[in-house]
Amino acid sequence: MRIVIVGGVAAGMSTAARARRLDESAEIVVFERDAFVSFANCGLPYHIGEVIEDRDRLLLQTPESLRASLNLDVRTGTEVVAIDPAARTVTARVRATGAEQELTYDRLVLCPGAVPVVPPLPGIDDPRVHVLRRMEDMDAIKARVDAVAADGRPEVAHAVVIGGGYIGLEMAENLRHRGREVTLVELADQLMPPLDRELTSAMEAHLRANGVGLHLGVGASSFAPTEDGRLAVTLADGTRISTDLVLLAAGVRPNTALAEAAGVELGPRGGIAVDERLRTNLPDVYAAGDAVEVRHTVLPGSWLIPLAGPANRQGRVVADNLCGRDTTFGTVQGTGIVKVFDLVAGGVGANQRQLEAAGIPFERVQLHPSGHAGYYPGTAAMHLKVLFAPDTGRLLGAGIVGFDGVDKRLDVLATALHAGMTVYDLETLELAYAPPFGAAKDPVNMAGFLGANLLRGDVALWYADRCEQDTAGARILDVRGPDEFAAGHLPGARNLPLDQLRAALDGLDRSQPLRLYCAVGFRSYLAYRILVQHGFADVATLAGGMHSYLAATELQADREVLPREPVVSYAEERTATAADPVS
């Protein structure tokens, strides 16, 4: 059996390696149009930033090493330009010479990946406008950043990054590591569209605090040389930015031209349509990686989710089916994470906007736990948001932003979502605890407690993004201390500290709705429990407290939204965990 694979890197090489492990006798040929067939493309920004100093560390395998270890016939610098499904042949062209070769196949696997979105804007073809997808792109950008003028100053003193997703954020960080001035432009009104808006405001403040200029809710409209030899980037609102280098990170689109020309059906989002075994509509033709449309774990329909993890899993599924095993590919939940200077942000599943757009009912909780025990040094607050089904409590999505412990909480939530777990299950998870690593009641447990309390009717929540609606006709009570209240409070709020609440019950109007809040939701939850058990009927507490309110309403747009220390005091933490002798 001859297996021909079009495209290497994640999906293609995963297919080839797995197929060889399952079938020693198969002839496996991999065509890769670029010079490198197996490299760590997620590490490209970090070599430009010289965090990864040795370029060779990004090169995982070579055609020679793959021939020696797996007996793979890998042909780099060779592009498949045509497929004849009737004759079961591919035509490949050597890019250096133009020479063409025709090869028959028994099984064909299409892993063409995705290509950067390059909008047809005036001046977009200026050589100082770059994309970052391949090793060659990285080398070109790094060469420009490394270049020094005759006066000893860097030729690139300022860069514009267009796009606030993973690559854009990582490049902004790494260019700042190199000492360059950076301006980031994002067409959406927020960074990281997979996360909800109130989570990304912390990222925006942190970027500004680290010297990155932001232009959100506006796109680039043109690029043009300036009289002094620089490049002018004009934005849609008329802003003109003079720069030395532009990185275009406005997203990717599936590379489907070859497949479409061969008669491969595309899905509604423009990617290759495949079944659960990753077969296309053509006989013995499979597809995997960033070019294929996948089923989402939570949302209806098919989706384009170009992530390395799913691409590698798809390659294994394709290889299994090529070699006679009946293996299906499940769903993709879009687990992703990014580091921006000291801040870490990530998400899994669906966000609130997506659930609303799909008409999927949901409930949500927000909290600001510490990365580990607050009394042990080195921790800080995180902003955790969890969405779940209102009937069963099944997890639908989660987003986290914070300074420490974000990745492990995200992985736990991703595993729980994949397993179909509920907020009730999160309550009972037994997770690793010691003061340097977590808390006796882990942030994941706390999210479960809050979600389960909400579904059981033990608490009612109101939300910052529905402030006007949720507080209409209500009395707003701030149950923080007087000093906190004096430092800033919601309009119309009355300060009634928690420790004075019981004594003031007779002075409250029981017929008027009460809307409570504190710093992060803990003290207002205690106040809620006091009030409802004293007969107050219409009471709700602000989800995530004042910190979530500030993040949602951008009242701290120019300051750090997440403080660099726990937002629940040690005294409160002791109260919250008083029943736990190990804490």
C-alpha positions as CSV (number, residue, x, y, z in Angstrom):
1,M,0.0,0.0,0.0
2,R,1.3,3.4,-1.0
3,I,0.2,6.2,1.3
4,V,0.7,9.7,-0.1
5,I,0.5,12.6,2.4
6,V,0.2,16.2,1.2
7,G,1.7,18.5,3.9
8,G,3.8,17.8,6.9
9,V,4.2,19.5,10.3
10,A,1.5,18.5,12.8
11,A,-1.3,16.6,11.1
12,G,0.8,15.2,8.2
13,M,3.7,14.0,10.2
14,S,1.5,12.6,12.9
15,T,-0.3,10.6,10.2
16,A,2.9,9.4,8.7
17,A,4.6,8.4,11.9
18,R,1.5,6.6,13.3
19,A,1.0,4.8,10.0
20,R,4.5,3.5,10.0
21,R,4.2,2.2,13.6
22,L,1.0,0.3,12.5
23,D,2.2,-0.9,9.1
24,E,5.9,-1.6,8.5
25,S,5.3,-2.7,4.9
26,A,3.5,0.4,3.7
27,E,5.2,2.9,1.4
28,I,4.7,6.3,2.9
29,V,5.5,9.4,0.9
30,V,5.2,12.9,2.3
31,F,5.2,16.0,0.1
32,E,6.0,19.3,1.8
33,R,6.2,22.5,-0.2
34,D,8.4,24.3,2.3
35,A,12.0,23.4,3.3
36,F,11.0,22.1,6.8
37,V,8.7,19.2,7.3
38,S,8.6,19.1,11.1
39,F,9.1,22.2,13.2
40,A,7.7,23.8,16.3
41,N,5.6,26.6,14.7
42,C,4.2,27.6,18.1
43,G,7.8,28.5,19.1
44,L,8.5,30.9,16.3
45,P,7.7,34.2,18.2
46,Y,10.0,33.1,21.0
47,H,13.0,32.7,18.8
48,I,12.4,36.2,17.4
49,G,12.2,37.4,21.0
50,E,15.4,35.4,21.8
51,V,13.7,33.5,24.6
52,I,14.5,30.4,22.6
53,E,18.1,31.3,21.5
54,D,19.0,28.2,19.5
55,R,17.1,28.1,16.2
56,D,17.8,24.4,15.8
57,R,15.7,23.6,18.9
58,L,12.6,24.4,16.7
59,L,13.5,21.8,14.2
60,L,12.1,18.5,15.4
61,Q,12.8,16.2,12.5
62,T,14.5,16.3,9.1
63,P,13.9,14.1,6.0
64,E,17.1,12.3,6.9
65,S,16.1,11.6,10.5
66,L,12.6,10.5,9.4
67,R,14.1,8.1,6.8
68,A,16.5,6.6,9.4
69,S,14.0,6.2,12.2
70,L,10.7,5.6,10.4
71,N,11.6,4.7,6.8
72,L,9.5,7.7,5.5
73,D,10.1,9.1,2.1
74,V,9.8,12.9,2.9
75,R,10.2,15.2,-0.1
76,T,10.6,18.8,1.1
77,G,10.5,21.8,-1.3
78,T,8.0,19.9,-3.4
79,E,4.5,21.1,-3.9
80,V,1.5,18.9,-5.0
81,V,-0.1,21.0,-7.7
82,A,-2.8,18.6,-8.9
83,I,-4.8,15.5,-7.9
84,D,-6.5,13.2,-10.3
85,P,-8.9,11.1,-8.1
86,A,-10.0,9.0,-11.1
87,A,-6.4,7.9,-12.0
88,R,-5.5,8.0,-8.3
89,T,-2.4,10.2,-9.0
90,V,-0.9,13.3,-7.6
91,T,1.4,15.7,-9.6
92,A,4.1,17.3,-7.6
93,R,6.5,20.1,-8.6
94,V,10.0,20.7,-7.2
95,R,9.9,24.4,-6.3
96,A,13.6,25.0,-6.9
97,T,13.7,23.6,-10.5
98,G,10.1,23.5,-11.6
99,A,10.5,19.8,-12.5
100,E,7.3,17.8,-12.1
101,Q,6.7,14.2,-11.1
102,E,3.5,12.1,-11.1
103,L,2.9,9.5,-8.4
104,T,0.1,7.0,-7.9
105,Y,-1.5,6.4,-4.5
106,D,-3.6,3.8,-2.8
107,R,-4.5,6.2,0.0
108,L,-4.2,10.0,-0.1
109,V,-4.2,12.2,3.0
110,L,-4.6,16.0,2.6
111,C,-3.0,18.1,5.3
112,P,-2.5,21.4,3.6
113,G,-3.0,23.4,6.8
114,A,-4.0,27.1,6.8
115,V,-2.5,30.3,5.4
116,P,-2.4,33.7,7.0
117,V,-5.3,36.1,6.1
118,V,-3.8,38.9,4.0
119,P,-6.5,41.5,3.2
120,P,-6.2,43.4,-0.1
121,L,-5.2,46.7,1.4
122,P,-3.2,49.4,-0.4
123,G,0.5,48.9,0.3
124,I,0.0,45.4,1.9
125,D,2.8,44.1,-0.4
126,D,5.4,46.4,1.1
127,P,8.4,44.2,2.1
128,R,8.2,45.5,5.7
129,V,4.8,43.9,6.1
130,H,5.3,40.3,7.4
131,V,3.3,37.3,8.3
132,L,4.5,34.5,10.7
133,R,3.6,31.0,9.8
134,R,6.8,29.3,8.6
135,M,10.4,29.1,9.5
136,E,11.2,31.3,6.6
137,D,8.9,34.0,7.9
138,M,10.5,33.8,11.3
139,D,14.0,34.1,9.8
140,A,13.0,37.2,7.8
141,I,11.4,38.9,10.7
142,K,14.3,38.2,13.1
143,A,16.8,39.4,10.5
144,R,15.1,42.7,10.4
145,V,14.8,43.0,14.2
146,D,18.5,42.0,14.5
147,A,19.7,44.5,12.0
148,V,21.7,47.5,13.2
149,A,22.0,50.8,11.4
150,A,25.4,52.6,10.8
151,D,24.9,54.7,13.9
152,G,24.5,51.6,16.0
153,R,20.8,51.9,16.6
154,P,18.4,49.1,15.6
155,E,16.8,49.4,12.2
156,V,13.5,48.4,13.7
157,A,12.8,50.7,16.6
158,H,9.0,50.4,16.4
159,A,6.7,47.6,15.2
160,V,3.0,47.5,14.6
161,V,1.3,44.2,15.3
162,I,-2.1,43.7,13.6
163,G,-4.2,41.2,15.3
164,G,-4.9,40.5,19.0
165,G,-5.0,36.7,18.9
166,Y,-2.4,34.2,20.0
167,I,0.3,35.1,17.5
168,G,-0.3,38.8,17.8
169,L,0.0,38.8,21.6
170,E,3.0,36.6,21.6
171,M,4.8,38.8,19.0
172,A,3.9,41.9,20.9
173,E,5.5,40.4,24.0
174,N,8.6,39.2,22.3
175,L,9.2,42.4,20.4
176,R,9.0,44.2,23.7
177,H,11.5,41.7,25.1
178,R,13.8,42.8,22.4
179,G,13.4,46.4,23.5
180,R,11.3,47.6,20.6
181,E,8.3,49.9,20.8
182,V,5.1,48.1,19.9
183,T,1.6,49.1,18.9
184,L,-1.1,46.5,18.6
185,V,-4.1,47.0,16.4
186,E,-7.2,44.8,16.7
187,L,-10.3,45.1,14.6
188,A,-12.6,43.7,17.3
189,D,-13.3,45.7,20.4
190,Q,-11.3,43.3,22.6
191,L,-8.2,41.1,22.6
192,M,-8.5,37.3,22.4
193,P,-12.0,36.8,20.9
194,P,-12.3,33.3,22.3
195,L,-12.6,34.9,25.8
196,D,-15.4,37.0,27.0
197,R,-14.9,40.8,27.2
198,E,-14.7,41.1,31.0
199,L,-11.7,38.7,31.1
200,T,-9.8,40.4,28.4
201,S,-9.8,43.9,30.0
202,A,-7.1,42.6,32.4
203,M,-5.0,41.7,29.4
204,E,-5.4,45.1,27.9
205,A,-4.4,46.8,31.1
206,H,-1.4,44.5,31.5
207,L,-0.2,45.2,27.9
208,R,-0.4,48.9,28.5
209,A,1.5,48.5,31.7
210,N,4.3,46.8,29.8
211,G,4.5,49.5,27.2
212,V,2.3,48.2,24.4
213,G,0.1,50.7,22.7
214,L,-3.4,49.5,21.9
215,H,-5.9,50.4,19.2
216,L,-9.0,48.3,19.6
217,G,-12.2,48.3,17.6
218,V,-10.4,49.6,14.5
219,G,-8.6,48.0,11.6
220,A,-5.7,49.0,9.3
221,S,-6.8,50.6,6.0
222,S,-3.5,51.2,4.2
223,F,0.4,51.1,4.3
224,A,2.6,53.6,2.6
225,P,6.3,54.6,2.7
226,T,7.1,57.9,4.4
227,E,9.5,60.6,3.4
228,D,12.0,59.6,6.1
229,G,12.1,56.0,4.9
230,R,9.7,54.5,7.5
231,L,6.3,52.9,6.9
232,A,3.0,54.7,7.7
233,V,0.1,52.5,8.9
234,T,-3.2,54.3,8.5
235,L,-6.1,53.0,10.5
236,A,-9.8,53.1,9.6
237,D,-10.4,56.0,12.0
238,G,-7.7,58.1,10.4
239,T,-4.9,57.4,13.0
240,R,-1.5,57.3,11.3
241,I,1.3,55.3,12.9
242,S,4.9,55.6,11.7
243,T,6.7,52.3,12.1
244,D,9.6,50.2,10.9
245,L,7.9,46.8,10.7
246,V,4.4,45.4,10.5
247,L,3.4,41.9,11.6
248,L,0.1,40.8,10.1
249,A,-1.5,38.4,12.5
250,A,-5.2,38.8,11.5
251,G,-6.0,35.1,11.5
252,V,-5.7,32.2,9.1
253,R,-7.9,30.6,6.5
254,P,-8.0,26.9,5.4
255,N,-5.7,26.2,2.4
256,T,-8.2,24.3,0.3
257,A,-7.5,25.4,-3.3
258,L,-5.8,22.0,-4.2
259,A,-8.5,20.0,-2.6
260,E,-11.3,22.0,-4.1
261,A,-9.8,21.7,-7.6
262,A,-9.8,17.9,-7.2
263,G,-13.5,17.8,-6.4
264,V,-13.2,17.6,-2.6
265,E,-16.3,18.9,-1.0
266,L,-16.0,21.9,1.4
267,G,-18.1,22.6,4.4
268,P,-20.1,25.7,5.3
269,R,-17.1,27.5,6.8
270,G,-14.9,27.0,3.7
271,G,-12.9,24.1,5.2
272,I,-12.6,20.5,3.9
273,A,-15.7,18.5,4.9
274,V,-14.9,15.1,6.5
275,D,-16.9,12.4,8.2
276,E,-16.1,11.1,11.7
277,R,-13.3,8.9,10.3
278,L,-11.9,12.0,8.6
279,R,-12.7,10.7,5.1
280,T,-13.6,13.2,2.3
281,N,-16.2,12.6,-0.3
282,L,-13.5,11.1,-2.7
283,P,-12.7,7.4,-2.4
284,D,-9.6,6.7,-0.2
285,V,-8.9,10.4,0.3
286,Y,-8.7,11.6,3.9
287,A,-8.0,15.0,5.4
288,A,-6.7,16.3,8.7
289,G,-5.4,19.4,10.4
290,D,-6.1,23.1,10.2
291,A,-7.9,22.8,6.8
292,V,-10.7,20.6,7.9
293,E,-14.0,21.5,9.6
294,V,-14.7,19.8,12.9
295,R,-17.6,19.3,15.3
296,H,-17.6,21.4,18.4
297,T,-18.0,19.8,21.8
298,V,-20.6,22.4,22.8
299,L,-21.8,24.4,19.8
300,P,-23.9,23.2,16.9
301,G,-22.6,22.9,13.3
302,S,-19.0,22.5,12.0
303,W,-16.1,24.8,12.9
304,L,-12.6,25.7,11.9
305,I,-10.4,25.4,15.0
306,P,-6.8,25.5,13.9
307,L,-4.9,24.2,17.0
308,A,-1.9,21.9,17.2
309,G,-3.5,19.4,19.6
310,P,-6.5,18.5,17.5
311,A,-4.4,18.4,14.4
312,N,-2.1,15.8,15.9
313,R,-5.0,13.7,17.2
314,Q,-6.6,13.8,13.7
315,G,-3.4,12.5,12.2
316,R,-3.5,9.5,14.5
317,V,-7.1,8.8,13.6
318,V,-6.4,9.0,9.9
319,A,-3.5,6.6,10.3
320,D,-5.6,4.1,12.2
321,N,-8.2,4.1,9.4
322,L,-5.5,3.8,6.7
323,C,-4.2,0.7,8.4
324,G,-7.4,-1.1,8.9
325,R,-8.5,0.1,12.3
326,D,-12.0,1.6,12.8
327,T,-11.3,4.8,14.7
328,T,-13.4,7.9,14.9
329,F,-12.5,11.5,15.7
330,G,-14.7,13.1,18.3
331,T,-15.3,16.8,18.9
332,V,-13.0,19.8,19.5
333,Q,-13.5,22.1,22.4
334,G,-11.0,24.7,21.5
335,T,-8.8,24.6,24.6
336,G,-6.2,27.4,24.2
337,I,-3.8,29.4,26.4
338,V,-1.5,32.4,25.9
339,K,1.2,34.1,28.0
340,V,1.4,37.9,27.9
341,F,4.3,39.1,30.0
342,D,3.4,37.9,33.5
343,L,-0.2,37.3,32.7
344,V,-1.7,34.1,31.5
345,A,-5.1,33.8,29.8
346,G,-6.9,30.7,28.5
347,G,-10.3,29.3,27.7
348,V,-12.1,26.1,26.8
349,G,-15.5,25.3,25.3
350,A,-17.9,28.0,24.4
351,N,-17.9,31.6,25.6
352,Q,-21.0,33.6,26.6
353,R,-21.3,35.4,23.2
354,Q,-21.2,32.0,21.4
355,L,-23.8,30.5,23.6
356,E,-26.1,33.5,23.2
357,A,-25.7,33.4,19.4
358,A,-26.5,29.7,19.3
359,G,-29.5,30.1,21.6
360,I,-28.1,27.7,24.1
361,P,-29.4,28.3,27.7
362,F,-26.7,28.7,30.3
363,E,-25.9,29.9,33.8
364,R,-22.5,31.4,34.8
365,V,-20.4,32.2,37.9
366,Q,-17.4,34.4,38.3
367,L,-14.8,34.3,41.0
368,H,-11.4,35.7,41.9
369,P,-9.5,33.0,43.8
370,S,-5.7,33.0,44.4
371,G,-3.4,30.7,42.5
372,H,-2.4,29.0,45.7
373,A,-3.0,29.6,49.5
374,G,-3.1,33.3,50.2
375,Y,-0.9,33.1,53.2
376,Y,2.0,31.5,51.2
377,P,3.9,34.1,49.3
378,G,4.0,34.5,45.5
379,T,0.3,34.2,44.6
380,A,-2.1,36.6,43.0
381,A,-5.8,36.8,42.1
382,M,-7.2,35.2,39.0
383,H,-10.5,35.9,37.2
384,L,-12.3,32.7,36.6
385,K,-15.6,32.4,34.7
386,V,-17.5,29.1,34.2
387,L,-20.6,28.6,32.1
388,F,-22.9,25.6,32.5
389,A,-26.3,24.2,31.6
390,P,-29.1,25.5,33.8
391,D,-30.9,22.1,34.0
392,T,-28.1,19.6,34.5
393,G,-25.1,21.8,35.4
394,R,-23.1,20.3,32.6
395,L,-20.0,22.4,31.8
396,L,-20.3,24.5,28.6
397,G,-17.2,26.6,28.8
398,A,-14.7,28.4,31.0
399,G,-12.2,31.3,30.8
400,I,-9.4,32.2,33.1
401,V,-7.0,35.2,33.4
402,G,-4.4,35.4,36.1
403,F,-0.7,35.3,37.1
404,D,-0.2,31.9,38.6
405,G,-1.9,28.5,38.5
406,V,-4.0,29.4,35.4
407,D,-2.8,26.5,33.2
408,K,-3.5,23.7,35.7
409,R,-7.0,25.0,36.4
410,L,-7.7,25.3,32.7
411,D,-6.5,21.7,32.1
412,V,-8.7,20.4,34.9
413,L,-11.7,22.3,33.4
414,A,-10.9,21.1,29.9
415,T,-10.8,17.5,31.1
416,A,-14.0,17.9,33.0
417,L,-15.8,19.5,30.0
418,H,-14.5,16.7,27.7
419,A,-15.8,14.1,30.2
420,G,-19.3,15.7,30.3
421,M,-18.9,16.6,34.0
422,T,-21.1,19.1,35.9
423,V,-20.6,21.8,38.4
424,Y,-21.7,19.2,41.0
425,D,-18.8,17.1,39.9
426,L,-16.4,20.0,40.3
427,E,-17.4,20.3,43.9
428,T,-16.1,16.8,44.6
429,L,-12.9,16.8,42.7
430,E,-9.9,15.9,44.8
431,L,-7.0,18.0,43.6
432,A,-3.4,18.4,44.7
433,Y,-3.0,20.7,47.7
434,A,-0.1,22.1,49.5
435,P,0.3,25.8,50.3
436,P,2.8,26.5,47.4
437,F,0.5,24.9,44.8
438,G,-3.2,25.4,45.7
439,A,-5.7,25.6,48.4
440,A,-7.7,23.1,50.4
441,K,-10.7,24.4,48.4
442,D,-9.2,24.7,44.9
443,P,-10.4,27.4,42.5
444,V,-12.0,24.6,40.5
445,N,-13.8,23.4,43.6
446,M,-14.9,26.9,44.4
447,A,-16.4,27.3,40.9
448,G,-18.3,24.1,41.5
449,F,-19.5,25.3,44.9
450,L,-20.8,28.6,43.4
451,G,-22.4,26.9,40.4
452,A,-24.1,24.2,42.5
453,N,-25.3,26.8,45.0
454,L,-26.8,28.8,42.1
455,L,-28.6,25.7,40.7
456,R,-29.8,24.6,44.1
457,G,-31.2,28.0,44.9
458,D,-28.8,28.7,47.7
459,V,-27.7,32.0,46.1
460,A,-29.1,34.3,43.4
461,L,-26.7,36.4,41.3
462,W,-26.9,39.6,39.4
463,Y,-24.3,40.5,36.7
464,A,-22.2,43.5,35.8
465,D,-23.1,43.3,32.1
466,R,-26.8,43.5,33.1
467,C,-26.4,46.1,35.8
468,E,-29.1,48.5,34.8
469,Q,-31.6,45.6,34.2
470,D,-30.7,43.6,37.3
471,T,-30.7,46.6,39.8
472,A,-33.9,48.3,38.5
473,G,-36.0,49.3,41.5
474,A,-33.6,47.7,43.9
475,R,-31.6,49.0,46.9
476,I,-27.9,48.4,46.3
477,L,-25.9,47.5,49.4
478,D,-22.1,47.5,49.5
479,V,-21.1,45.2,52.3
480,R,-17.4,46.0,52.2
481,G,-15.7,48.1,54.9
482,P,-16.0,51.9,55.0
483,D,-12.4,52.4,53.6
484,E,-13.1,50.2,50.6
485,F,-16.4,52.0,50.0
486,A,-14.8,55.4,50.2
487,A,-12.2,54.3,47.6
488,G,-14.9,53.7,45.1
489,H,-18.4,52.3,44.9
490,L,-21.3,51.8,42.6
491,P,-23.6,54.8,42.0
492,G,-26.4,54.9,44.5
493,A,-25.0,52.2,46.7
494,R,-25.3,52.3,50.5
495,N,-22.5,51.1,52.6
496,L,-23.6,48.5,55.1
497,P,-20.5,46.4,56.2
498,L,-21.1,42.7,56.7
499,D,-20.3,42.8,60.4
500,Q,-23.0,45.4,60.9
501,L,-25.7,43.7,58.8
502,R,-27.5,41.7,61.5
503,A,-27.9,44.8,63.7
504,A,-29.4,46.8,60.8
505,L,-31.9,44.2,59.6
506,D,-34.9,46.0,61.2
507,G,-34.1,49.2,59.3
508,L,-34.2,47.6,55.8
509,D,-37.3,47.7,53.7
510,R,-38.4,44.0,53.2
511,S,-40.6,44.9,50.3
512,Q,-37.7,46.4,48.3
513,P,-35.4,44.2,46.2
514,L,-31.8,44.2,47.6
515,R,-28.8,43.9,45.3
516,L,-25.5,43.1,47.2
517,Y,-21.9,43.4,46.3
518,C,-18.4,43.3,47.8
519,A,-14.9,43.0,46.4
520,V,-15.1,39.5,44.9
521,G,-18.5,38.0,46.0
522,F,-17.6,36.2,49.2
523,R,-18.8,38.7,51.8
524,S,-21.9,39.5,49.8
525,Y,-22.7,35.8,49.6
526,L,-22.5,35.6,53.4
527,A,-24.8,38.7,53.5
528,Y,-27.2,37.0,51.1
529,R,-27.5,34.0,53.3
530,I,-28.2,36.2,56.3
531,L,-30.9,38.2,54.6
532,V,-32.8,35.3,53.0
533,Q,-32.9,33.4,56.3
534,H,-34.4,36.5,57.9
535,G,-37.2,36.6,55.4
536,F,-35.9,39.0,52.7
537,A,-37.4,37.6,49.5
538,D,-35.8,39.4,46.6
539,V,-32.0,39.4,47.2
540,A,-29.1,38.8,44.8
541,T,-25.4,39.2,45.0
542,L,-23.1,40.5,42.3
543,A,-21.2,37.7,40.5
544,G,-17.5,38.2,41.0
545,G,-18.1,41.4,43.0
546,M,-16.5,44.8,42.4
547,H,-13.5,43.3,40.6
548,S,-15.8,41.7,38.0
549,Y,-17.7,44.9,37.7
550,L,-14.6,46.9,37.0
551,A,-13.4,44.4,34.4
552,A,-16.8,44.3,32.6
553,T,-17.2,48.1,32.6
554,E,-13.6,49.0,31.8
555,L,-13.4,51.5,34.7
556,Q,-9.7,50.5,35.1
557,A,-8.8,50.6,31.4
558,D,-5.4,52.3,32.1
559,R,-4.6,50.4,35.3
560,E,-4.0,46.8,36.3
561,V,-7.4,45.2,36.7
562,L,-6.1,42.1,38.5
563,P,-4.0,43.1,41.5
564,R,-0.7,41.3,42.1
565,E,-1.9,39.9,45.4
566,P,-4.9,37.9,46.6
567,V,-8.1,39.8,46.6
568,V,-9.6,37.8,49.4
569,S,-7.9,38.7,52.7
570,Y,-6.2,36.0,54.8
571,A,-8.9,36.6,57.5
572,E,-11.7,36.0,55.0
573,E,-9.8,33.0,53.6
574,R,-9.6,31.5,57.1
575,T,-13.4,32.1,57.6
576,A,-14.2,30.5,54.2
577,T,-12.2,27.4,55.1
578,A,-12.7,27.2,58.8
579,A,-14.3,23.8,58.6
580,D,-11.2,22.5,56.9
581,P,-8.5,21.6,59.5
582,V,-5.8,21.2,57.0
583,S,-6.1,24.7,55.7
